[in-house]
């Protein structure tokens, strides 16, 4: 079976009959009482489609490609600008985060288990003086 896009013309007070094909319509035009009154006239849609496309090109839309190109370029410029403005802040945050990862945790002596606590007045041999003095 062949399918073709068509423009259909029939009186506005009529409706098209239901076709035996599900979802389809026939060219029979009927009134409110379902009486057959006339036939619809079918026109090839190719000329109408070409006319609509030509109007779009004249208006500068050309199937939306020019608008899409302009919008895409504007979004690209905006994203690039924001990335360049945010880069120093992101870099600083990354450096701060990296520095935090490199630090040793500061643990209070009171939280250490008894055997891990340093002795009172203990010094490290070979050092210039006491490393930690706990009283």
DRENVEX-110085 format. One record per residue: residue in one letter; x, y, z of N, C-alpha, C, O, CB in turn. Coordinates in Angstrom, 3 decimals, padded with zeros to 6 digits. Glycine has a CB too. Layout:
+----+----------+----------+----------+----------+----------+----------+----------+----------+----------+----------+----------+----------+----------+----------+----------+
: aa :      nc1 :      nc2 :      nc3 :     cac1 :     cac2 :     cac3 :      cc1 :      cc2 :      cc3 :      oc1 :      oc2 :      oc3 :     cbc1 :     cbc2 :     cbc3 :
+----+----------+----------+----------+----------+----------+----------+----------+----------+----------+----------+----------+----------+----------+----------+----------+
:  A :        X :        Y :        Z :        X :        Y :        Z :        X :        Y :        Z :        X :        Y :        Z :        X :        Y :        Z :
...
+----+----------+----------+----------+----------+----------+----------+----------+----------+----------+----------+----------+----------+----------+----------+----------+
END
This chain:
+----+----------+----------+----------+----------+----------+----------+----------+----------+----------+----------+----------+----------+----------+----------+----------+
: aa :      nc1 :      nc2 :      nc3 :     cac1 :     cac2 :     cac3 :      cc1 :      cc2 :      cc3 :      oc1 :      oc2 :      oc3 :     cbc1 :     cbc2 :     cbc3 :
+----+----------+----------+----------+----------+----------+----------+----------+----------+----------+----------+----------+----------+----------+----------+----------+
:  X :  000.852 : -001.176 :  000.000 :  000.000 :  000.000 :  000.000 :  000.897 :  001.239 :  000.000 :  001.901 :  001.275 :  000.712 : -000.969 : -000.002 :  001.229 :
:  X :  000.551 :  002.227 : -000.773 :  001.305 :  003.463 : -000.884 :  000.735 :  004.506 :  000.068 : -000.482 :  004.622 :  000.215 :  001.289 :  003.983 : -002.331 :
:  X :  001.610 :  005.257 :  000.707 :  001.192 :  006.360 :  001.563 :  001.772 :  007.641 :  001.007 :  002.917 :  007.677 :  000.557 :  001.637 :  006.141 :  003.034 :
:  X :  000.964 :  008.699 :  001.043 :  001.397 :  009.992 :  000.524 :  000.801 :  011.081 :  001.402 : -000.351 :  010.996 :  001.829 :  000.973 :  010.178 : -000.969 :
:  X :  001.598 :  012.097 :  001.663 :  001.137 :  013.231 :  002.453 :  000.262 :  014.113 :  001.572 :  000.686 :  014.534 :  000.496 :  002.337 :  014.038 :  003.036 :
:  X : -000.972 :  014.399 :  002.030 : -001.937 :  015.150 :  001.226 : -002.583 :  016.250 :  002.068 : -002.710 :  016.123 :  003.285 : -003.021 :  014.207 :  000.651 :
:  X : -002.983 :  017.320 :  001.404 : -003.834 :  018.343 :  002.008 : -005.269 :  017.968 :  001.677 : -005.576 :  017.617 :  000.538 : -003.476 :  019.797 :  001.488 :
:  X : -006.142 :  018.039 :  002.663 : -007.533 :  017.632 :  002.482 : -008.418 :  018.855 :  002.634 : -008.280 :  019.615 :  003.593 : -007.938 :  016.522 :  003.498 :
:  X : -009.332 :  019.044 :  001.684 : -010.239 :  020.181 :  001.723 : -011.673 :  019.659 :  001.714 : -012.061 :  018.884 :  000.840 : -009.985 :  021.146 :  000.524 :
:  X : -012.460 :  020.103 :  002.710 : -013.876 :  019.747 :  002.789 : -014.588 :  020.831 :  003.579 : -013.935 :  021.588 :  004.298 : -014.082 :  018.341 :  003.448 :
:  X : -015.918 :  020.929 :  003.469 : -016.668 :  021.987 :  004.153 : -016.484 :  021.920 :  005.670 : -016.403 :  020.833 :  006.243 : -018.155 :  021.888 :  003.805 :
:  X : -016.420 :  023.066 :  006.305 : -016.170 :  023.124 :  007.749 : -017.335 :  022.584 :  008.568 : -017.154 :  022.255 :  009.740 : -015.882 :  024.548 :  008.166 :
:  X : -018.514 :  022.484 :  007.987 : -019.668 :  021.949 :  008.719 : -019.723 :  020.428 :  008.641 : -020.599 :  019.811 :  009.247 : -020.967 :  022.542 :  008.172 :
:  X : -018.819 :  019.830 :  007.921 : -018.794 :  018.380 :  007.738 : -017.634 :  017.775 :  008.533 : -016.796 :  018.477 :  009.100 : -018.669 :  018.019 :  006.233 :
:  X : -017.626 :  016.441 :  008.546 : -016.516 :  015.686 :  009.128 : -016.208 :  014.535 :  008.190 : -017.062 :  014.118 :  007.407 : -016.854 :  015.169 :  010.576 :
:  X : -015.002 :  014.028 :  008.269 : -014.626 :  012.903 :  007.415 : -015.076 :  011.590 :  008.055 : -015.072 :  011.447 :  009.278 : -013.097 :  012.891 :  007.167 :
:  X : -015.461 :  010.641 :  007.215 : -015.905 :  009.332 :  007.694 : -014.738 :  008.548 :  008.271 : -013.577 :  008.747 :  007.915 : -016.566 :  008.537 :  006.562 :
:  X : -015.099 :  007.647 :  009.178 : -014.108 :  006.752 :  009.757 : -013.729 :  005.716 :  008.704 : -014.602 :  005.191 :  008.013 : -014.650 :  006.068 :  011.056 :
:  X : -012.458 :  005.421 :  008.576 : -011.989 :  004.421 :  007.621 : -012.017 :  003.044 :  008.266 : -012.060 :  002.920 :  009.490 : -010.565 :  004.759 :  007.122 :
:  X : -011.991 :  002.020 :  007.438 : -011.912 :  000.664 :  007.980 : -010.512 :  000.381 :  008.522 : -010.326 : -000.558 :  009.296 : -012.285 : -000.369 :  006.903 :
:  X : -009.526 :  001.185 :  008.120 : -008.173 :  001.080 :  008.650 : -008.131 :  001.815 :  009.986 : -008.511 :  002.984 :  010.042 : -007.118 :  001.663 :  007.646 :
:  X : -007.682 :  001.174 :  011.061 : -007.656 :  001.826 :  012.372 : -006.886 :  003.143 :  012.343 : -005.756 :  003.196 :  011.858 : -007.040 :  000.894 :  013.406 :
:  X : -007.500 :  004.202 :  012.861 : -006.887 :  005.518 :  012.932 : -006.993 :  006.321 :  011.652 : -006.577 :  007.479 :  011.623 : -005.467 :  005.380 :  013.298 :
:  X : -007.530 :  005.748 :  010.603 : -007.602 :  006.433 :  009.324 : -008.951 :  007.091 :  009.088 : -009.919 :  006.812 :  009.796 : -007.309 :  005.470 :  008.213 :
:  X : -009.011 :  007.954 :  008.102 : -010.247 :  008.628 :  007.682 : -010.421 :  008.386 :  006.192 : -009.442 :  008.208 :  005.467 : -010.210 :  010.172 :  008.006 :
:  X : -011.652 :  008.379 :  005.740 : -011.904 :  008.255 :  004.304 : -012.209 :  009.628 :  003.729 : -012.331 :  010.602 :  004.471 : -013.073 :  007.271 :  004.023 :
:  X : -012.331 :  009.707 :  002.441 : -012.589 :  011.001 :  001.792 : -014.064 :  011.361 :  001.781 : -014.438 :  012.368 :  001.181 : -012.066 :  010.987 :  000.370 :
:  X : -014.910 :  010.573 :  002.424 : -016.345 :  010.859 :  002.475 : -016.636 :  011.895 :  003.545 : -016.247 :  011.722 :  004.700 : -017.150 :  009.576 :  002.743 :
:  X : -017.318 :  012.974 :  003.169 : -017.668 :  014.038 :  004.117 : -019.115 :  013.842 :  004.543 : -020.005 :  013.708 :  003.703 : -017.457 :  015.460 :  003.490 :
:  X : -019.345 :  013.826 :  005.845 : -020.684 :  013.581 :  006.392 : -021.089 :  014.761 :  007.279 : -020.247 :  015.503 :  007.785 : -020.724 :  012.240 :  007.201 :
:  X : -022.413 :  014.908 :  007.451 : -022.927 :  015.973 :  008.311 : -023.143 :  015.443 :  009.726 : -022.723 :  014.333 :  010.051 : -024.246 :  016.549 :  007.742 :
:  X : -023.810 :  016.253 :  010.576 : -024.057 :  015.884 :  011.977 : -024.909 :  014.622 :  012.105 : -024.733 :  013.849 :  013.047 : -024.740 :  017.034 :  012.704 :
:  X : -025.826 :  014.410 :  011.170 : -026.711 :  013.246 :  011.219 : -026.074 :  012.022 :  010.571 : -026.744 :  011.006 :  010.383 : -028.032 :  013.562 :  010.534 :
:  X : -024.795 :  012.106 :  010.228 : -024.032 :  011.038 :  009.607 : -024.491 :  010.717 :  008.187 : -024.277 :  009.604 :  007.705 : -024.118 :  009.807 :  010.451 :
:  X : -025.130 :  011.695 :  007.502 : -025.540 :  011.521 :  006.111 : -024.378 :  011.899 :  005.210 : -023.693 :  012.895 :  005.444 : -026.798 :  012.373 :  005.781 :
:  X : -024.164 :  011.095 :  004.179 : -023.122 :  011.387 :  003.203 : -023.549 :  012.587 :  002.384 : -024.614 :  012.572 :  001.768 : -022.843 :  010.163 :  002.290 :
:  X : -022.719 :  013.640 :  002.369 : -023.073 :  014.869 :  001.657 : -022.153 :  015.135 :  000.476 : -022.622 :  015.572 : -000.574 : -023.035 :  016.049 :  002.605 :
:  X : -020.869 :  014.885 :  000.617 : -019.929 :  015.183 : -000.466 : -018.645 :  014.399 : -000.248 : -018.517 :  013.644 :  000.715 : -019.633 :  016.704 : -000.547 :
:  X : -017.721 :  014.587 : -001.138 : -016.393 :  013.978 : -001.016 : -015.371 :  015.085 : -000.757 : -015.508 :  016.209 : -001.240 : -016.021 :  013.162 : -002.307 :
:  X : -014.362 :  014.742 :  000.006 : -013.272 :  015.682 :  000.245 : -012.385 :  015.732 : -000.996 : -012.313 :  014.765 : -001.755 : -012.445 :  015.278 :  001.506 :
:  X : -011.716 :  016.854 : -001.196 : -010.795 :  017.014 : -002.313 : -009.383 :  016.911 : -001.729 : -009.056 :  017.557 : -000.733 : -011.023 :  018.394 : -003.077 :
:  X : -008.557 :  016.083 : -002.374 : -007.197 :  015.839 : -001.892 : -006.191 :  016.513 : -002.807 : -006.278 :  016.402 : -004.030 : -006.909 :  014.329 : -001.801 :
:  X : -005.232 :  017.215 : -002.208 : -004.175 :  017.900 : -002.957 : -002.824 :  017.380 : -002.471 : -002.637 :  017.171 : -001.272 : -004.273 :  019.460 : -002.786 :
:  X : -001.883 :  017.171 : -003.389 : -000.542 :  016.778 : -002.947 :  000.054 :  017.860 : -002.041 : -000.077 :  019.051 : -002.320 :  000.384 :  016.524 : -004.167 :
:  X :  000.699 :  017.442 : -000.974 :  001.231 :  018.388 :  000.015 :  002.634 :  018.872 : -000.333 :  003.162 :  019.752 :  000.348 :  001.245 :  017.748 :  001.389 :
:  X :  003.248 :  018.322 : -001.372 :  004.632 :  018.693 : -001.704 :  004.795 :  020.182 : -001.943 :  005.735 :  020.791 : -001.432 :  005.093 :  017.937 : -002.929 :
:  X :  003.903 :  020.772 : -002.707 :  004.005 :  022.207 : -003.014 :  003.845 :  023.043 : -001.749 :  004.544 :  024.041 : -001.573 :  002.942 :  022.616 : -004.057 :
:  X :  002.937 :  022.645 : -000.873 :  002.712 :  023.382 :  000.377 :  003.933 :  023.269 :  001.297 :  004.335 :  024.248 :  001.927 :  001.446 :  022.852 :  001.100 :
:  X :  004.504 :  022.101 :  001.367 :  005.701 :  021.910 :  002.199 :  006.851 :  022.751 :  001.666 :  007.573 :  023.381 :  002.439 :  006.109 :  020.417 :  002.246 :
:  X :  007.024 :  022.765 :  000.345 :  008.078 :  023.590 : -000.261 :  007.850 :  025.068 :  000.018 :  008.803 :  025.804 :  000.270 :  008.143 :  023.351 : -001.774 :
:  X :  006.595 :  025.510 : -000.023 :  006.267 :  026.914 :  000.251 :  006.605 :  027.265 :  001.701 :  007.177 :  028.322 :  001.967 :  004.769 :  027.191 : -000.034 :
:  X :  006.258 :  026.394 :  002.623 :  006.522 :  026.649 :  004.043 :  008.033 :  026.708 :  004.288 :  008.508 :  027.570 :  005.027 :  005.867 :  025.550 :  004.932 :
:  X :  008.781 :  025.798 :  003.675 :  010.246 :  025.824 :  003.821 :  010.832 :  027.101 :  003.244 :  011.741 :  027.691 :  003.828 :  010.879 :  024.606 :  003.135 :
:  X :  010.311 :  027.534 :  002.088 :  010.822 :  028.761 :  001.458 :  010.556 :  029.969 :  002.344 :  011.415 :  030.844 :  002.457 :  010.180 :  028.970 :  000.072 :
:  X :  009.391 :  030.039 :  002.973 :  009.091 :  031.144 :  003.888 :  010.053 :  031.138 :  005.069 :  010.497 :  032.195 :  005.519 :  007.637 :  031.056 :  004.388 :
:  X :  010.375 :  029.950 :  005.569 :  011.314 :  029.840 :  006.687 :  012.691 :  030.320 :  006.305 :  013.348 :  030.991 :  007.101 :  011.391 :  028.413 :  007.178 :
:  X :  013.152 :  029.996 :  005.109 :  014.462 :  030.438 :  004.646 :  014.476 :  031.945 :  004.474 :  015.458 :  032.597 :  004.828 :  014.838 :  029.746 :  003.330 :
:  X :  013.392 :  032.515 :  003.931 :  013.318 :  033.965 :  003.752 :  013.335 :  034.678 :  005.098 :  013.899 :  035.766 :  005.218 :  012.055 :  034.346 :  002.969 :
:  X :  012.726 :  034.079 :  006.102 :  012.707 :  034.680 :  007.434 :  014.006 :  034.426 :  008.185 :  014.191 :  034.940 :  009.288 :  011.534 :  034.143 :  008.237 :
:  X :  014.904 :  033.644 :  007.608 :  016.194 :  033.392 :  008.233 :  016.204 :  032.208 :  009.167 :  017.134 :  032.066 :  009.960 :  016.627 :  034.588 :  008.971 :
:  X :  015.209 :  031.358 :  009.103 :  015.169 :  030.227 :  010.022 :  015.762 :  028.965 :  009.419 :  016.333 :  028.167 :  010.162 :  013.752 :  029.963 :  010.450 :
:  X :  015.664 :  028.747 :  008.157 :  016.276 :  027.610 :  007.447 :  016.245 :  026.338 :  008.282 :  017.294 :  025.808 :  008.646 :  017.721 :  027.938 :  007.068 :
:  X :  015.089 :  025.862 :  008.577 :  014.875 :  024.638 :  009.358 :  015.423 :  024.755 :  010.776 :  015.687 :  023.735 :  011.413 :  015.523 :  023.454 :  008.658 :
:  X :  015.598 :  025.960 :  011.280 :  016.061 :  026.167 :  012.646 :  017.553 :  026.035 :  012.830 :  018.047 :  026.211 :  013.944 :  015.389 :  025.217 :  013.538 :
:  X :  018.295 :  025.729 :  011.768 :  019.729 :  025.505 :  011.934 :  020.476 :  026.785 :  012.280 :  021.429 :  026.745 :  013.059 :  020.310 :  024.902 :  010.674 :
:  X :  020.068 :  027.915 :  011.723 :  020.757 :  029.173 :  012.042 :  020.495 :  029.575 :  013.487 :  021.401 :  030.034 :  014.182 :  020.305 :  030.298 :  011.087 :
:  X :  019.274 :  029.405 :  013.932 :  018.952 :  029.737 :  015.323 :  019.737 :  028.823 :  016.261 :  020.281 :  029.280 :  017.266 :  017.423 :  029.607 :  015.587 :
:  X :  019.793 :  027.543 :  015.934 :  020.545 :  026.598 :  016.758 :  022.021 :  026.931 :  016.807 :  022.659 :  026.799 :  017.852 :  020.362 :  025.193 :  016.241 :
:  X :  022.562 :  027.362 :  015.687 :  023.972 :  027.728 :  015.625 :  024.263 :  028.939 :  016.503 :  025.259 :  028.956 :  017.226 :  024.385 :  028.012 :  014.183 :
:  X :  023.401 :  029.951 :  016.444 :  023.589 :  031.161 :  017.248 :  023.453 :  030.844 :  018.732 :  024.258 :  031.304 :  019.543 :  022.575 :  032.247 :  016.841 :
:  X :  022.442 :  030.064 :  019.091 :  022.238 :  029.709 :  020.501 :  023.412 :  028.868 :  020.998 :  023.900 :  029.080 :  022.108 :  020.898 :  028.940 :  020.691 :
:  X :  023.865 :  027.918 :  020.186 :  025.003 :  027.085 :  020.585 :  026.266 :  027.902 :  020.794 :  027.005 :  027.670 :  021.751 :  025.258 :  026.017 :  019.543 :
:  X :  026.517 :  028.856 :  019.907 :  027.695 :  029.713 :  020.054 :  027.595 :  030.568 :  021.317 :  028.581 :  030.737 :  022.033 :  027.862 :  030.612 :  018.817 :
:  X :  026.414 :  031.103 :  021.587 :  026.231 :  031.937 :  022.782 :  026.438 :  031.112 :  024.057 :  027.065 :  031.585 :  025.005 :  024.821 :  032.577 :  022.784 :
:  X :  025.926 :  029.911 :  024.083 :  026.107 :  029.047 :  025.256 :  027.585 :  028.693 :  025.418 :  028.098 :  028.673 :  026.537 :  025.251 :  027.755 :  025.129 :
:  X :  028.268 :  028.414 :  024.309 :  029.693 :  028.105 :  024.376 :  030.515 :  029.250 :  024.928 :  031.401 :  029.040 :  025.757 :  030.202 :  027.737 :  023.017 :
:  X :  030.230 :  030.464 :  024.474 :  030.945 :  031.641 :  024.965 :  030.672 :  031.851 :  026.453 :  031.590 :  032.155 :  027.215 :  030.539 :  032.895 :  024.164 :
:  X :  029.424 :  031.693 :  026.866 :  029.073 :  031.894 :  028.278 :  029.757 :  030.865 :  029.171 :  030.272 :  031.215 :  030.233 :  027.551 :  031.820 :  028.466 :
:  X :  029.767 :  029.605 :  028.755 :  030.401 :  028.556 :  029.561 :  031.909 :  028.790 :  029.651 :  032.500 :  028.615 :  030.716 :  030.110 :  027.160 :  028.964 :
:  X :  032.524 :  029.179 :  028.555 :  033.959 :  029.460 :  028.566 :  034.279 :  030.628 :  029.499 :  035.232 :  030.554 :  030.275 :  034.455 :  029.767 :  027.143 :
:  X :  033.500 :  031.694 :  029.431 :  033.704 :  032.863 :  030.298 :  033.588 :  032.467 :  031.773 :  034.424 :  032.848 :  032.592 :  032.677 :  033.975 :  029.961 :
:  X :  032.555 :  031.705 :  032.100 :  032.368 :  031.291 :  033.493 :  033.493 :  030.375 :  033.960 :  033.938 :  030.472 :  035.104 :  031.023 :  030.587 :  033.661 :
:  X :  033.954 :  029.492 :  033.089 :  035.052 :  028.589 :  033.456 :  036.331 :  029.383 :  033.728 :  037.055 :  029.086 :  034.679 :  035.297 :  027.547 :  032.336 :
:  X :  036.610 :  030.386 :  032.900 :  037.812 :  031.197 :  033.108 :  037.718 :  032.020 :  034.389 :  038.719 :  032.196 :  035.083 :  038.041 :  032.122 :  031.913 :
:  X :  036.533 :  032.523 :  034.710 :  036.356 :  033.293 :  035.945 :  036.441 :  032.397 :  037.179 :  036.934 :  032.828 :  038.222 :  035.009 :  034.027 :  035.925 :
:  X :  035.971 :  031.167 :  037.072 :  035.928 :  030.271 :  038.228 :  037.245 :  029.519 :  038.440 :  037.475 :  029.004 :  039.534 :  034.796 :  029.276 :  038.064 :
:  X :  038.101 :  029.441 :  037.446 :  039.316 :  028.630 :  037.526 :  040.207 :  028.981 :  038.715 :  040.639 :  028.064 :  039.414 :  040.102 :  028.779 :  036.258 :
:  X :  040.510 :  030.261 :  038.987 :  041.373 :  030.553 :  040.141 :  040.751 :  030.115 :  041.470 :  041.456 :  029.639 :  042.360 :  041.679 :  032.043 :  040.192 :
:  X :  039.449 :  030.272 :  041.601 :  038.773 :  029.879 :  042.847 :  038.792 :  028.367 :  043.015 :  039.022 :  027.861 :  044.113 :  037.320 :  030.393 :  042.863 :
:  X :  038.556 :  027.664 :  041.945 :  038.581 :  026.204 :  041.997 :  039.987 :  025.719 :  042.317 :  040.155 :  024.784 :  043.100 :  038.093 :  025.600 :  040.665 :
:  X :  040.991 :  026.338 :  041.726 :  042.376 :  025.953 :  041.981 :  042.727 :  026.175 :  043.448 :  043.350 :  025.312 :  044.066 :  043.336 :  026.745 :  041.075 :
:  X :  042.334 :  027.327 :  044.023 :  042.610 :  027.604 :  045.434 :  041.949 :  026.574 :  046.337 :  042.557 :  026.100 :  047.297 :  042.132 :  029.008 :  045.806 :
:  X :  040.716 :  026.232 :  046.034 :  040.005 :  025.232 :  046.846 :  040.706 :  023.876 :  046.756 :  040.813 :  023.156 :  047.750 :  038.529 :  025.102 :  046.385 :
:  X :  041.178 :  023.539 :  045.566 :  041.872 :  022.271 :  045.385 :  043.176 :  022.249 :  046.177 :  043.500 :  021.244 :  046.808 :  042.148 :  022.021 :  043.899 :
:  X :  043.923 :  023.349 :  046.147 :  045.187 :  023.430 :  046.892 :  044.903 :  023.322 :  048.393 :  045.615 :  022.606 :  049.097 :  045.940 :  024.762 :  046.568 :
:  X :  043.890 :  024.011 :  048.891 :  043.530 :  023.929 :  050.307 :  043.137 :  022.512 :  050.694 :  043.532 :  022.019 :  051.751 :  042.388 :  024.893 :  050.623 :
:  X :  042.362 :  021.860 :  049.841 :  041.923 :  020.494 :  050.123 :  043.126 :  019.558 :  050.141 :  043.218 :  018.689 :  051.008 :  040.884 :  020.022 :  049.076 :
:  X :  044.047 :  019.723 :  049.197 :  045.243 :  018.893 :  049.123 :  046.104 :  019.099 :  050.366 :  046.679 :  018.149 :  050.896 :  046.049 :  019.211 :  047.850 :
:  X :  046.189 :  020.353 :  050.827 :  046.970 :  020.641 :  052.032 :  046.337 :  019.987 :  053.259 :  047.045 :  019.500 :  054.140 :  047.091 :  022.161 :  052.244 :
:  X :  045.031 :  019.975 :  053.316 :  044.357 :  019.329 :  054.452 :  044.614 :  017.833 :  054.456 :  044.754 :  017.235 :  055.523 :  042.847 :  019.599 :  054.412 :
:  X :  044.678 :  017.221 :  053.289 :  044.932 :  015.787 :  053.221 :  046.355 :  015.452 :  053.661 :  046.592 :  014.360 :  054.176 :  044.687 :  015.275 :  051.805 :
:  X :  047.299 :  016.361 :  053.472 :  048.694 :  016.123 :  053.814 :  049.011 :  016.330 :  055.280 :  050.061 :  015.882 :  055.739 :  049.561 :  017.004 :  053.003 :
:  X :  048.155 :  016.983 :  056.025 :  048.399 :  017.251 :  057.447 :  048.198 :  015.991 :  058.270 :  047.398 :  015.119 :  057.935 :  047.474 :  018.367 :  057.958 :
:  X :  048.974 :  015.925 :  059.389 :  048.764 :  014.834 :  060.337 :  047.708 :  015.292 :  061.332 :  047.689 :  016.457 :  061.729 :  050.103 :  014.428 :  061.065 :
:  X :  046.849 :  014.399 :  061.727 :  045.793 :  014.804 :  062.655 :  046.375 :  015.172 :  064.019 :  047.322 :  014.542 :  064.491 :  044.756 :  013.681 :  062.809 :
:  X :  045.812 :  016.174 :  064.629 :  046.234 :  016.594 :  065.962 :  045.357 :  015.867 :  066.962 :  044.150 :  016.095 :  067.045 :  046.138 :  018.151 :  066.143 :
:  X :  046.015 :  014.958 :  067.744 :  045.267 :  014.148 :  068.697 :  045.628 :  014.612 :  070.103 :  046.805 :  014.761 :  070.433 :  045.568 :  012.624 :  068.510 :
:  X :  044.645 :  014.831 :  070.901 :  044.885 :  015.216 :  072.289 :  045.472 :  014.023 :  073.032 :  045.063 :  012.884 :  072.809 :  043.573 :  015.710 :  072.974 :
:  X :  046.421 :  014.285 :  073.908 :  047.087 :  013.220 :  074.655 :  046.089 :  012.477 :  075.524 :  046.232 :  011.273 :  075.739 :  048.221 :  013.789 :  075.516 :
:  X :  045.090 :  013.172 :  076.024 :  044.119 :  012.542 :  076.917 :  043.306 :  011.467 :  076.202 :  042.777 :  010.564 :  076.850 :  043.185 :  013.594 :  077.501 :
:  X :  043.200 :  011.550 :  074.891 :  042.398 :  010.570 :  074.170 :  043.191 :  009.320 :  073.808 :  042.608 :  008.331 :  073.364 :  041.833 :  011.191 :  072.919 :
:  X :  044.530 :  009.346 :  073.993 :  045.357 :  008.183 :  073.668 :  045.195 :  007.116 :  074.744 :  044.913 :  007.442 :  075.897 :  046.844 :  008.586 :  073.526 :
:  X :  045.371 :  005.826 :  074.378 :  045.352 :  004.780 :  075.406 :  046.562 :  004.940 :  076.343 :  047.545 :  005.587 :  075.982 :  045.353 :  003.365 :  074.747 :
:  X :  046.489 :  004.365 :  077.510 :  047.517 :  004.540 :  078.550 :  048.899 :  004.147 :  078.054 :  049.865 :  004.860 :  078.325 :  047.165 :  003.717 :  079.786 :
:  X :  049.026 :  003.037 :  077.337 :  050.348 :  002.572 :  076.905 :  050.934 :  003.432 :  075.780 :  052.140 :  003.378 :  075.539 :  050.261 :  001.123 :  076.447 :
:  X :  050.100 :  004.229 :  075.081 :  050.595 :  005.067 :  073.995 :  050.977 :  006.463 :  074.456 :  051.546 :  007.237 :  073.686 :  049.560 :  005.164 :  072.911 :
:  X :  050.669 :  006.797 :  075.714 :  050.981 :  008.134 :  076.208 :  052.472 :  008.250 :  076.505 :  053.085 :  007.309 :  077.010 :  050.153 :  008.455 :  077.470 :
:  X :  053.055 :  009.410 :  076.190 :  054.494 :  009.582 :  076.512 :  054.686 :  009.719 :  078.020 :  053.791 :  010.149 :  078.747 :  055.081 :  010.834 :  075.783 :
:  X :  055.904 :  009.334 :  078.472 :  056.198 :  009.423 :  079.908 :  056.381 :  010.880 :  080.304 :  056.782 :  011.709 :  079.487 :  057.465 :  008.602 :  080.268 :
:  X :  056.094 :  011.176 :  081.524 :  056.253 :  012.528 :  082.017 :  057.721 :  012.896 :  082.026 :  058.537 :  012.172 :  082.596 :  055.648 :  012.675 :  083.414 :
:  X :  058.074 :  014.023 :  081.398 :  059.455 :  014.497 :  081.383 :  060.334 :  013.724 :  080.427 :  061.556 :  013.850 :  080.495 :  060.035 :  014.422 :  082.755 :
:  X :  059.773 :  012.939 :  079.551 :  060.580 :  012.140 :  078.624 :  061.229 :  013.045 :  077.590 :  060.642 :  014.021 :  077.123 :  059.718 :  011.061 :  077.929 :
:  X :  062.474 :  012.682 :  077.246 :  063.185 :  013.414 :  076.204 :  063.616 :  012.438 :  075.137 :  063.691 :  011.230 :  075.365 :  064.403 :  014.178 :  076.777 :
:  X :  063.884 :  012.954 :  074.024 :  064.343 :  012.136 :  072.904 :  065.860 :  012.165 :  072.933 :  066.456 :  013.242 :  072.971 :  063.778 :  012.654 :  071.520 :
:  X :  066.498 :  010.996 :  072.917 :  067.956 :  010.970 :  072.968 :  068.544 :  011.580 :  071.712 :  068.060 :  011.353 :  070.604 :  068.465 :  009.542 :  073.149 :
:  X :  069.581 :  012.347 :  071.904 :  070.246 :  012.991 :  070.784 :  069.592 :  014.280 :  070.387 :  070.012 :  014.895 :  069.406 :  070.284 :  012.078 :  069.617 :
:  X :  068.598 :  014.715 :  071.089 :  067.946 :  015.974 :  070.719 :  068.483 :  017.092 :  071.583 :  069.213 :  016.832 :  072.539 :  066.410 :  015.872 :  070.860 :
:  X :  068.161 :  018.258 :  071.291 :  068.665 :  019.426 :  072.011 :  067.906 :  019.713 :  073.280 :  068.324 :  020.565 :  074.064 :  068.619 :  020.626 :  071.134 :
:  X :  066.834 :  019.048 :  073.500 :  066.059 :  019.302 :  074.699 :  064.801 :  018.459 :  074.697 :  064.626 :  017.591 :  073.842 :  065.711 :  020.782 :  074.814 :
:  X :  063.942 :  018.711 :  075.639 :  062.716 :  017.904 :  075.716 :  061.809 :  018.174 :  074.509 :  061.597 :  019.308 :  074.081 :  061.955 :  018.202 :  077.032 :
:  X :  061.292 :  017.059 :  073.995 :  060.359 :  017.157 :  072.873 :  058.990 :  017.492 :  073.401 :  058.329 :  018.393 :  072.885 :  060.320 :  015.850 :  072.054 :
:  X :  058.552 :  016.784 :  074.419 :  057.246 :  017.053 :  075.006 :  057.346 :  016.828 :  076.492 :  057.936 :  015.845 :  076.941 :  056.140 :  016.162 :  074.381 :
:  X :  056.800 :  017.690 :  077.220 :  056.760 :  017.554 :  078.655 :  055.316 :  017.553 :  079.088 :  054.569 :  018.500 :  078.844 :  057.550 :  018.675 :  079.350 :
:  X :  054.933 :  016.454 :  079.745 :  053.546 :  016.343 :  080.205 :  053.571 :  016.287 :  081.716 :  054.336 :  015.517 :  082.296 :  052.827 :  015.083 :  079.602 :
:  X :  052.764 :  017.071 :  082.345 :  052.731 :  017.102 :  083.802 :  051.384 :  016.737 :  084.312 :  051.169 :  016.710 :  085.523 :  053.121 :  018.452 :  084.323 :
+----+----------+----------+----------+----------+----------+----------+----------+----------+----------+----------+----------+----------+----------+----------+----------+
END
